[in-house]
Amino acid sequence: MMKTQKILTFLLQGGEIVKELKGKVAFITGGGSGVAFGQAKVFAEEAGMKVVIADIRKDHLDQALAYFKDKDVEVHGILLDITDRTAYAKAADEVEKVFGTVQLLCNTAGVSQFGPIEKATYDDWDWQLDVNLKGIINGIMTFVPRMIDYGQGGHIVNTASMSAFVAVPSAGIYTTSKFAVRGLSEALRLELEKYNIGVSCLCPGGVNTNIHEAVKTRPAKYANTGYYGEDPQVFAELKKAIEWGIDPVELARITLEGIKRNDKWILPFPEFIPLIEKNHAEVMEALRRYEDHPDVERRKNMMGTPDF
């Protein structure tokens, strides 16, 4: 009974945090294009939020700000490399001077570059992990203490991928980063409930974006690669593989509703159900294989029932 009451209280508190988003401040990484730009449009135009667009590409940032120029919304742009912790702290200070404390953090920026793991270099690993995982960690480390000090609750959306559940060939580094974001999000949700801060993990499948051009933002310090560079033919092939995907604005609307409900998962891609069911069935089979092992009962008694 106590556990049920705890869960109900958490869900109700979560709903109270995000029930009214109008006038609250959203910080969106990678906001100049793709999934994140869709979020910027919906959160500013439809939810009435004050939106900060952070992006590493000035051209994307300029295009995004130009889109909002003649609209009756409050939008502010910041040029930001999310792997730069000092720059991130300065960005947070700037946001608070312009709009106030961030209550919705969307860790959306991400990069991808595909190829066999055996051909990867350390730079290939470092670039994707630094952006896709450490960039999210930097956002959390920068804004969560400020949210807690503000004392008004909030919400965090970490963008992972359906690759956080299903591994696919030639995406080993990307998959590693997204599995990590999934685990981080689950842990963070447990940790932050006492502060009335909700956490959702958004896992896109096919989205019609230009993420295939991510290598254009790859810094020189990660120059050594075993994969492709800025190759128009490769870009065209990758674009063809995702152009059938959901529109970023529609995904943002779904994300907005997930935030309002304080959803743990935002997974509007049921086409992946067969693959995930297969994976989970294999996990359960592997666990049940040892149900009759003589040491299991002792461990169960020692462990008790986890309270989460």
BELMO-V392574 format. One record per backbone hydrogen bond with DSSP energy under -1.0 kcal/mol. CO is the residue of the C=O (numbers start at 0). NH is the residue of the N-H. If there is no record, write none. Layout:
co->CO nh->NH
co->CO nh->NH
This chain:
co->0 nh->4
co->1 nh->5
co->2 nh->6
co->3 nh->7
co->4 nh->8
co->5 nh->9
co->6 nh->10
co->7 nh->11
co->8 nh->12
co->9 nh->13
co->10 nh->14
co->11 nh->15
co->12 nh->16
co->13 nh->17
co->14 nh->18
co->20 nh->23
co->23 nh->49
co->24 nh->102
co->24 nh->103
co->25 nh->51
co->26 nh->105
co->27 nh->53
co->29 nh->32
co->32 nh->36
co->33 nh->37
co->34 nh->38
co->35 nh->39
co->36 nh->40
co->37 nh->41
co->38 nh->42
co->39 nh->43
co->40 nh->44
co->41 nh->45
co->41 nh->46
co->42 nh->48
co->47 nh->22
co->49 nh->25
co->50 nh->75
co->51 nh->27
co->52 nh->77
co->53 nh->29
co->53 nh->30
co->54 nh->79
co->56 nh->60
co->57 nh->61
co->58 nh->62
co->59 nh->63
co->60 nh->64
co->61 nh->65
co->62 nh->66
co->63 nh->67
co->67 nh->70
co->70 nh->72
co->73 nh->50
co->75 nh->52
co->77 nh->54
co->80 nh->83
co->83 nh->87
co->84 nh->88
co->85 nh->89
co->86 nh->90
co->87 nh->91
co->88 nh->92
co->89 nh->93
co->90 nh->94
co->91 nh->95
co->92 nh->96
co->93 nh->97
co->94 nh->98
co->94 nh->99
co->102 nh->154
co->103 nh->26
co->104 nh->156
co->105 nh->28
co->105 nh->107
co->106 nh->158
co->115 nh->118
co->116 nh->119
co->120 nh->124
co->121 nh->125
co->122 nh->126
co->123 nh->127
co->124 nh->128
co->125 nh->129
co->126 nh->130
co->127 nh->131
co->128 nh->132
co->128 nh->133
co->132 nh->136
co->133 nh->137
co->134 nh->138
co->135 nh->139
co->136 nh->140
co->137 nh->141
co->138 nh->142
co->139 nh->143
co->142 nh->146
co->143 nh->147
co->144 nh->148
co->145 nh->149
co->146 nh->150
co->153 nh->197
co->154 nh->104
co->155 nh->199
co->156 nh->106
co->157 nh->201
co->160 nh->163
co->161 nh->164
co->161 nh->165
co->167 nh->170
co->169 nh->114
co->170 nh->174
co->171 nh->175
co->172 nh->176
co->173 nh->177
co->174 nh->178
co->175 nh->179
co->176 nh->180
co->177 nh->181
co->178 nh->182
co->179 nh->183
co->180 nh->184
co->181 nh->185
co->182 nh->186
co->183 nh->187
co->184 nh->188
co->185 nh->189
co->186 nh->190
co->187 nh->191
co->191 nh->194
co->191 nh->196
co->192 nh->195
co->195 nh->153
co->197 nh->155
co->199 nh->157
co->200 nh->265
co->201 nh->159
co->203 nh->161
co->205 nh->245
co->206 nh->208
co->209 nh->212
co->210 nh->213
co->212 nh->215
co->213 nh->216
co->214 nh->217
co->218 nh->221
co->219 nh->222
co->228 nh->230
co->230 nh->234
co->231 nh->235
co->232 nh->236
co->233 nh->237
co->234 nh->238
co->235 nh->239
co->236 nh->240
co->238 nh->241
co->238 nh->242
co->241 nh->244
co->245 nh->207
co->246 nh->250
co->247 nh->251
co->248 nh->252
co->249 nh->253
co->250 nh->254
co->251 nh->255
co->252 nh->256
co->253 nh->257
co->254 nh->258
co->255 nh->259
co->256 nh->260
co->257 nh->262
co->258 nh->261
co->263 nh->200
co->265 nh->202
co->266 nh->268
co->268 nh->271
co->269 nh->272
co->271 nh->275
co->272 nh->276
co->273 nh->277
co->274 nh->278
co->275 nh->279
co->276 nh->280
co->277 nh->281
co->278 nh->282
co->279 nh->283
co->280 nh->284
co->281 nh->285
co->282 nh->286
co->283 nh->287
co->284 nh->288
co->286 nh->289
co->287 nh->290
co->289 nh->292
co->292 nh->295
co->294 nh->298
co->295 nh->299
co->296 nh->300
co->297 nh->301
co->298 nh->302
co->299 nh->303
